[in-house]
Amino acid sequence: MAADPEPTTRPDDGRHDFDFFFGSWRQANRKRVKPLVRGDDEWVEFESHTEAGPILGGLGNIDTFTAPDFPGRPGFEGFSLRLFEPENGLWRIWWASTVGHGQLDPPVVGHFHDGVGLFECDDVLEGVPVKVRFTWKDIAADSATWEQSFSFDEGATWDTNWVTRHRRDESEEPRTTSRTVGALTRSA
């Protein structure tokens, strides 16, 4: 009696959801000046650059973020660490920056669904308890959008305070490998 053949592919468990982000990116940022003031209408705009790549055999990735002309924060740098848990399909994302006094922020936790990534956590910023949400959306081979939002009412409503529109660095070759991002096929 012949054994069943080994499957040639396995369902995507989510570990490749951020593969689209590997490489070099230029960004246009729009950030609220006072993100802890709900509905603040004063925004600053600035350019930034990110380099991203995989770690730990694909169970994680890192990126470095530089924004030398960030208004009020000259020479600003940031760093993201993303780690994937195959057992539950969740990503944890930590952030640290030059204004964070050598500390990692509490991780936002979540996953992609239908091509949109939602990642949330509870935090206290300047003594104010908030829920933090990172949203990844509009993902394509050469562009993506990331947003940060705060909720001051336990997640009933969200107030977007930072929007970053990514465009692949023109000096980098476009990626042409087809893969799945949160159950939505994309070119990466």
C-alpha positions as CSV (number, residue, x, y, z in Angstrom):
1,M,0.0,0.0,0.0
2,A,1.5,3.3,-1.0
3,A,1.7,6.2,1.4
4,D,0.0,9.5,0.7
5,P,2.5,11.8,-1.0
6,E,3.9,14.6,1.1
7,P,2.2,17.9,0.4
8,T,4.3,20.1,-1.8
9,T,3.1,23.3,-0.2
10,R,1.7,24.2,3.2
11,P,-0.8,26.8,4.1
12,D,0.7,30.2,4.8
13,D,0.8,30.6,8.6
14,G,1.6,34.4,8.4
15,R,5.3,34.2,8.9
16,H,5.8,35.9,5.4
17,D,3.3,38.7,5.9
18,F,6.1,41.3,6.2
19,D,8.3,40.0,3.4
20,F,6.9,42.8,1.1
21,F,8.8,45.3,3.3
22,F,12.3,43.8,2.8
23,G,14.6,46.3,1.1
24,S,15.0,50.0,0.9
25,W,12.1,52.6,1.2
26,R,11.6,56.3,1.0
27,Q,8.7,57.7,3.0
28,A,6.5,60.7,3.2
29,N,5.3,61.2,6.8
30,R,2.5,63.3,8.2
31,K,2.4,63.4,12.0
32,R,0.4,65.3,14.5
33,V,2.3,67.7,16.7
34,K,0.3,66.8,19.8
35,P,-0.9,63.2,19.4
36,L,-2.2,63.0,22.9
37,V,-4.6,65.8,22.2
38,R,-7.6,64.2,20.5
39,G,-8.4,65.8,17.2
40,D,-5.3,68.0,17.2
41,D,-5.2,69.6,13.8
42,E,-1.6,70.7,13.7
43,W,0.5,68.4,11.6
44,V,4.2,68.3,10.5
45,E,5.4,66.6,7.3
46,F,8.8,65.2,6.7
47,E,10.7,62.6,4.6
48,S,12.4,59.5,5.9
49,H,14.2,56.4,4.8
50,T,13.9,52.7,6.0
51,E,16.0,49.6,5.4
52,A,14.3,46.3,6.3
53,G,15.3,42.7,6.3
54,P,14.6,39.2,7.7
55,I,16.1,37.6,10.9
56,L,15.9,34.3,12.6
57,G,15.3,32.3,9.5
58,G,12.2,34.3,8.6
59,L,10.5,34.2,12.1
60,G,11.3,37.9,12.4
61,N,12.5,41.0,10.7
62,I,14.0,44.4,11.6
63,D,14.1,47.8,10.1
64,T,15.9,51.0,10.7
65,F,14.2,54.3,10.2
66,T,16.0,57.6,9.7
67,A,14.4,61.1,9.5
68,P,17.2,63.6,9.6
69,D,14.8,66.6,9.1
70,F,12.0,65.5,11.4
71,P,10.7,68.9,12.7
72,G,11.8,69.4,16.3
73,R,13.7,66.1,16.4
74,P,16.8,66.6,14.1
75,G,18.7,63.5,13.4
76,F,15.8,61.2,14.5
77,E,16.4,57.5,14.2
78,G,14.1,54.5,15.0
79,F,14.2,50.8,14.9
80,S,11.4,48.1,14.6
81,L,11.7,44.5,15.7
82,R,9.0,42.2,14.5
83,L,8.7,38.6,15.8
84,F,6.2,35.9,14.6
85,E,4.7,33.2,16.8
86,P,3.8,30.2,14.5
87,E,1.7,28.6,17.2
88,N,-0.9,31.3,17.2
89,G,-0.1,33.3,14.0
90,L,0.5,36.5,15.8
91,W,3.1,39.2,15.2
92,R,4.6,41.3,18.0
93,I,6.2,44.6,16.9
94,W,8.5,46.6,19.2
95,W,9.7,50.2,18.4
96,A,12.6,52.1,19.8
97,S,13.8,55.6,18.8
98,T,16.3,58.3,19.7
99,V,13.7,60.0,21.9
100,G,12.9,56.7,23.7
101,H,15.8,56.9,26.2
102,G,17.1,53.4,25.2
103,Q,13.8,51.7,25.9
104,L,11.7,49.4,23.7
105,D,8.0,50.5,23.6
106,P,5.5,47.8,24.6
107,P,4.8,45.6,21.6
108,V,1.7,46.0,19.5
109,V,0.3,42.5,18.7
110,G,-1.8,41.3,15.8
111,H,-2.0,39.8,12.3
112,F,-3.0,40.5,8.7
113,H,-6.5,39.7,7.4
114,D,-7.5,40.4,3.8
115,G,-4.3,42.3,3.1
116,V,-4.6,44.7,6.1
117,G,-2.5,44.3,9.2
118,L,-3.9,45.5,12.6
119,F,-1.6,45.4,15.7
120,E,-2.6,46.9,19.1
121,C,-1.5,47.3,22.7
122,D,-2.2,49.2,25.8
123,D,0.4,51.9,26.8
124,V,0.8,54.9,29.0
125,L,2.3,58.0,27.3
126,E,3.2,61.0,29.3
127,G,0.9,59.7,32.1
128,V,-2.1,59.2,29.7
129,P,-3.4,55.7,29.2
130,V,-4.0,54.9,25.5
131,K,-4.6,52.0,23.2
132,V,-2.1,52.1,20.4
133,R,-2.8,50.7,16.9
134,F,-0.5,50.2,14.0
135,T,-2.3,49.6,10.6
136,W,-0.5,48.3,7.5
137,K,-2.6,48.7,4.3
138,D,-2.5,49.5,0.6
139,I,0.4,47.0,0.2
140,A,1.8,46.7,-3.3
141,A,5.2,45.7,-4.8
142,D,6.5,49.3,-4.7
143,S,4.3,51.0,-2.1
144,A,2.5,50.6,1.3
145,T,0.9,52.7,3.9
146,W,1.4,52.6,7.7
147,E,-0.7,54.4,10.2
148,Q,-0.5,54.9,14.0
149,S,-3.7,55.7,15.9
150,F,-4.5,56.1,19.6
151,S,-7.8,55.3,21.3
152,F,-8.6,57.2,24.5
153,D,-11.9,55.2,25.1
154,E,-10.7,51.6,25.2
155,G,-10.9,51.1,21.4
156,A,-14.4,52.5,20.8
157,T,-12.9,55.1,18.5
158,W,-9.4,55.7,17.0
159,D,-7.6,58.9,16.4
160,T,-4.9,58.7,13.6
161,N,-1.8,60.7,14.5
162,W,0.9,59.4,12.1
163,V,0.6,58.4,8.5
164,T,3.6,57.1,6.5
165,R,3.4,56.5,2.8
166,H,6.2,54.2,1.7
167,R,7.6,54.0,-1.8
168,R,10.3,51.6,-2.8
169,D,13.7,53.3,-3.2
170,E,14.1,53.8,-7.0
171,S,17.6,52.5,-6.8
172,E,16.4,49.1,-5.8
173,E,15.3,46.4,-8.2
174,P,11.5,45.8,-8.1
175,R,10.5,42.5,-6.5
176,T,8.6,40.1,-8.7
177,T,8.0,37.1,-6.5
178,S,4.3,36.3,-5.9
179,R,3.3,35.5,-2.3
180,T,0.4,35.8,0.0
181,V,0.0,38.6,2.5
182,G,-2.7,38.0,5.0
183,A,-4.7,35.9,2.5
184,L,-4.3,38.5,-0.2
185,T,-1.9,37.6,-3.1
186,R,0.6,40.4,-3.8
187,S,3.7,40.8,-5.9
188,A,6.6,41.4,-3.6
